Amino acid sequence: MKRITLSLIVLGLTGSALAQEAVFQTRTLTPEAALKAAQVALEACRKQGYQIAVAVTDRNGLVQVLLRDRFAGPHTPTVAMDKAWTAASFKTSTLEFGKDTQPGKAMSGIRHVPRVVAAGGGLPIEGGGTLVGAIGVSGGPGGEADESCAKAGIKAIADSLEL
């Protein structure tokens, strides 16, 4: 009889635990934080003489902010959005992603997925150990330059991300 009672109690607790796991909370960037990161990234590139576009997405890769400097190329907004989308989707720097997906590597085929950009300038944005968004920069003279501006944008909001 004790075993049956104990089994029912355990089953009851398991059912409660499963019910609690049916929903969860996530963290994501506020529009204000996304805008600040984009503005700082744009300004960092301007100071280096680069005309760029910058996109900041939420954790799902959906654009929250898109800024394009006056003389940035017409392709830069799309590329910036896709770099941010790639960083959010794969939760990695697009510069590193580019190295990991080069021709001949096991993951090279992923480059053929629409919107995937395997060039530097996209970074995930983390807060409290979880992905909260991503940033993508396009228009600098190479992926490293784009990534340095993206890092400046993240650095500008880093303190508010850890709360």
N, C-alpha and C positions, 0 to 999 in steps of 0.2 A: 504494500500500500504506500509506503514511504517513497519507493522508487517512482510510482505513478504520479504522486503529488509533486515530487522533485522534477520529474520530466515535464509536467504541465507548467510548472513555474518557469523552467528554462525555456520552454516553447513560448510562453507568454512574453518573457523578456526579449527573446529573439524577434518576435513579431513587433514589439515596440521599437526595437533598434532599427528594424527594416523600415518601419513607418517614418522614423526620424530621418532616414537617409534618402527619402523620396524628394526632398528639396535641399538646396544649398544656397549659400550666399557667395557672391563674387565681388571683387573689388575692381574698379575701373577708374580711369582718369576722369576728372571733371573737365568740362569744356574750358574753364579758366586755366587749369594746369596745362592742357593741351595747347592752348593759344600761347601761353608764356613760353613753353618749350619751342614752339614753332618760331616765335618772334626772335628768341635768342639765337636759334640755329641760323635764321636768315641773316641776322646782324653779324654773327661770327663769320659767315661766308663773305658778306659785304666787306668786312674789315680786311679780308684777304684778297679782295678784288674779284670775287666770284658772284655772278648773277645766277641764283638758284631758285628752285621751287622746293618747298618742304611740306610734307604731309604728316599729320599725327593721327593715329587711329586708336580706337578702343582695343580691348583685349581680343576681340573677334576679327580685327582687321578692317572694321568699318571706319571710314574717315570722319574725324571730328573737326579737323582744321586743315585747310589747304591754303598756303600762301605762295605767290609767285612774284619774284622781283621783276622790276620793269623790263629788263632786257634778257631775262632768262629765256632759253629756247622754248619753242612751242611744244616740244616733246616732254619737257621737264615735269609738268604737273602729273602726267600719267605715270612717268617712271618713278617719281617720288611716292605716289600712292601705292604703286606696285611693290616698291622696295619695303615700305612700311607693312604692307599686306604680307609679304614674304617673311619678314622678321617676326610678325605676330603669328603667322601660321606655323612656322617651323621653330619658333622660340630661339632664334639664334641670329647673330650678326650676318648680314648678307655677304659681307666680305669673307667670313669663314665659310659660309654656305657655298660661295663661289669656288673656294678651294676644294671643298669636300665633294663637289658635284662635277668636277672637270671631266672631260671625255676620258674614257678608260676606267673611271672609278665606278664602284658598284651603284652609286646613287646618281649617275650622270643622266639617266632618263628623266628624272624629276624636272629637269630644266625645260622639258617640253610641255609642262602643265601651264595652261593659260595663267597669266599674271605673275608667274614666278620670275624673279629677277635675281640672277646669281652674280651681282656686282656690288661692290661696297657702297655704303650709304644708308643701309637700313639696320636699325637696332631695336631689339625688344626693350621695353621699359618695364622694370620690375619695382615693386614696392612691397615691403614686408615679406619678401621671399616668394612672391607670386607675380605672374604676368598681369600688368594692368593696362598695357597699351604698346604702341610701337611708333617709331619715327623713321621717316624716309627722306633723304635729301638727294636731289639730282641737279646737276649743272656745273659742278666743280670740275677741275681738270683731272678727274680720276676718282676711283672709289675711296681711296684713303682720304682725300680732301673732303669728299662728301661725308664720310664717317666722322671726321674730326668736328665738323659743324653739327652733326647729329648728336655727338657726345656733349658738345657745349649746351645744346638744348636740354638734354637730360640732366646735366649737372645743375642747370638753373632751377630745376624743380625737385632735385634729389632730397632735400631736407623735408619737403612736404610729403614725399612718397613713403617715408619710413614710419609715419605716425600710425 
